[in-house]
Amino acid sequence: MNRKRTSLKTIRAFLIGAGLCLVLAGCRQGPPGRTIHLAHGLDVTHSVHLAMVRMGEDLERLSGGRLRMEIFPNQQLGSEREILELLQIGTLDMTKVSAATLENFAPKTRILGLPYLFRDREAAFEILDGPIGQELLDDGLEFWLKGLGFYDAGFRSFYAMDQPITHPDDLVGKKVRVMESVTAINMIRSMGGAPTPISWGELYTALQQGVVDAAENNPPSFYLARHYEVCKYYSLDEHTFSPDVLIAGTRFWDQLNEQEKAWIREAADNSIAYQRELWALAEAEALEKVAAAGVEISRPDKRPFAEGSREAYRLYEADTTLGRLIRQIKEFQQ
Ligand code: GTR
C-alpha cells in the first residue's frame, strides 16, 4: 500500500512538474520580463498569503513591471515537502514552508522546533533577524534552497477532540499529529504522546476520522483550517515558536542579475514586515472566532511541558553544531 501511495505521489509530482513547465512556457510568450512562480500551503485569507500578494505588487512597482509574481496557494502544487523538491529541481521559483518542513532539507533549522527555545516573540525575532537567523537561512544553500527571511507563525499549542491537554500526562496514549519533522516527533515522544506525521492538507480528515486524537498549531491555522469544527479543546501551552520561512530555489535565484535580486530582497523584507504586523491581529481574531464557535480555551502551566521536553533537548545538545546553536540562543537571552 505504501508503495502504491509513493508511486501515486511520484505521478502527481511529475504531472505538477509537467503542468508547471507548460505555465512557464506560456509565460515566455507573454509580456517581456519574468513571472516568478510561488506556491504555498495556506489559505488565501492567511496573513502570509496577504503579505505575499503585497510582495508581488511591490516587485512589479520596484521593477517597473519587469518582475511579476504568480501565487499558487492552498497546497495546489503539493505538500510543503513536495514544493521544496520542485524548488530544488528548478520547476518552481519560490515558496514558504514551516521551519519544521525545512529541517528535512537544511539540518541546522532543526533547532527551531525545540520547545520553549525562545523567551518570547521579541527575543525570537531579534535572534532570527540577526547572525544566528542568517546562519539558519544559509544552511539550505548547499541543498539548492536560499532562505530569504522569517514570517511570524506565532506559538503552537495543543488542540484535542475529547479532553483538554493541560499537562503532558494528558498526552499519554494519545495519537498526536505532528508535521513531517523529526524534532516534532522527538518532542511529542519526550512529552509522552504518540507522534503521527501527517501533511497539513490531510489533517482535517485525519481528525474527523479519528486517525489522530490531537494536533497542535497556532490560532490562525487552527481557525482557518477549520480544525476547531472537530477539536473543541485548545490549550495555549505555546510549546514551540516555529517560524514560516520564505525561500527561493537557487536554480531560479542564480539566474537573476544583481538588480533583480535586490528588488526581490526589498519586496521580501517589506512583505515580512507587513505580515508580522498582520499576525497579532490574526491571532486575536482567530481566538475570538474559535471561542465563539464553542471551543474551550485554556492556559495551562507551561513548566510541566518544558520539563517533559528535556529529552528532545538532550538529543540535540549532543550534536556539536546543534549544541552550539542552542547555547548561543540561550546566551543571547540571558
Ligand atoms: C502552519 C504553517 C504551515 C504548515 C502548518 C502545519 O502554522 O504556517 O506552513 O506547516 O502549520 O502544521 O503543517
Residues whose N, C-alpha, C, O or C-beta is under 5 A from the ligand:
A	BS01	GTR	V97 S98 A153 M179 W200 E216 S221 D244
